[in-house]
Amino acid sequence: MDKFGMHSQTEQLHARHIGTGNADTSKHQWLTNQHRDTLAHYVADNSLATYISIVEGESTVRTKFNMLQRMRQPCGPPPAPTTED
């Protein structure tokens, strides 16, 4: 495969899947994408959400709601931008 073909496939992958990242993706952005993907999977899978709700001692709806709330900032606020002079 030539270099151009590999580059276009990589661009298509990044266009389809936002969380794959690129060279400019920071550690915080990558971790945030990973946590959001994981929480979205937990919310979408009813049996897994039921299991988590039993472990936490909450109702399934409350557990899903809490997970949706955590999706806002799953890794905390973003770090302050550093300025380089």
C-alpha positions as CSV (number, residue, x, y, z in Angstrom):
1,M,0.0,0.0,0.0
2,D,1.4,3.4,-0.9
3,K,1.8,6.2,1.5
4,F,-1.1,8.3,0.1
5,G,-3.5,5.4,0.4
6,M,-2.6,4.8,4.0
7,H,-3.1,8.5,4.8
8,S,-6.5,8.6,3.2
9,Q,-7.6,5.5,5.1
10,T,-6.4,7.1,8.3
11,E,-8.4,10.2,7.6
12,Q,-11.5,8.2,6.9
13,L,-11.0,6.3,10.2
14,H,-10.7,9.6,12.1
15,A,-13.8,11.0,10.3
16,R,-15.9,8.0,11.2
17,H,-14.7,7.5,14.8
18,I,-14.1,10.8,16.6
19,G,-12.4,9.1,19.6
20,T,-9.5,7.6,17.7
21,G,-7.5,10.7,18.1
22,N,-4.5,12.0,16.1
23,A,-1.1,13.4,16.8
24,D,-2.6,16.6,18.3
25,T,-4.9,14.8,20.7
26,S,-3.9,15.5,24.3
27,K,-3.9,12.9,27.0
28,H,-6.9,14.5,28.7
29,Q,-8.9,14.5,25.4
30,W,-8.1,10.8,24.8
31,L,-9.0,9.8,28.3
32,T,-12.3,11.8,28.1
33,N,-13.2,10.0,24.9
34,Q,-12.4,6.6,26.4
35,H,-14.5,7.3,29.5
36,R,-17.4,8.6,27.5
37,D,-17.4,5.6,25.2
38,T,-17.3,3.3,28.2
39,L,-20.2,5.1,30.0
40,A,-22.3,5.2,26.8
41,H,-21.8,1.4,26.5
42,Y,-22.9,0.9,30.1
43,V,-26.0,3.1,29.6
44,A,-27.0,1.3,26.3
45,D,-26.6,-2.2,27.6
46,N,-29.5,-2.9,29.9
47,S,-28.2,-6.1,31.5
48,L,-24.9,-4.4,32.3
49,A,-26.7,-1.3,33.7
50,T,-28.8,-3.6,35.9
51,Y,-25.7,-5.3,37.2
52,I,-24.1,-2.0,38.1
53,S,-27.3,-0.7,39.7
54,I,-27.4,-3.8,41.9
55,V,-23.8,-3.3,42.9
56,E,-24.4,0.3,43.7
57,G,-27.7,-0.3,45.5
58,E,-29.6,2.1,43.3
59,S,-32.4,1.8,40.8
60,T,-31.5,1.1,37.2
61,V,-32.9,4.5,36.1
62,R,-30.9,6.4,38.8
63,T,-27.7,4.5,37.8
64,K,-28.2,5.4,34.1
65,F,-28.9,9.0,35.1
66,N,-25.8,9.2,37.2
67,M,-23.7,7.8,34.3
68,L,-25.2,10.3,31.9
69,Q,-24.3,13.1,34.4
70,R,-20.7,11.8,34.6
71,M,-20.4,11.9,30.8
72,R,-20.2,15.7,30.9
73,Q,-16.7,15.8,32.4
74,P,-15.7,12.2,33.1
75,C,-12.1,13.1,33.8
76,G,-12.7,16.4,35.6
77,P,-12.2,19.9,34.1
78,P,-9.7,20.2,31.3
79,P,-6.2,21.3,32.3
80,A,-5.3,24.9,31.9
81,P,-3.7,25.7,28.6
82,T,0.1,26.3,28.8
83,T,1.5,29.3,27.0
84,E,4.9,29.0,25.6
85,D,6.8,32.2,24.7
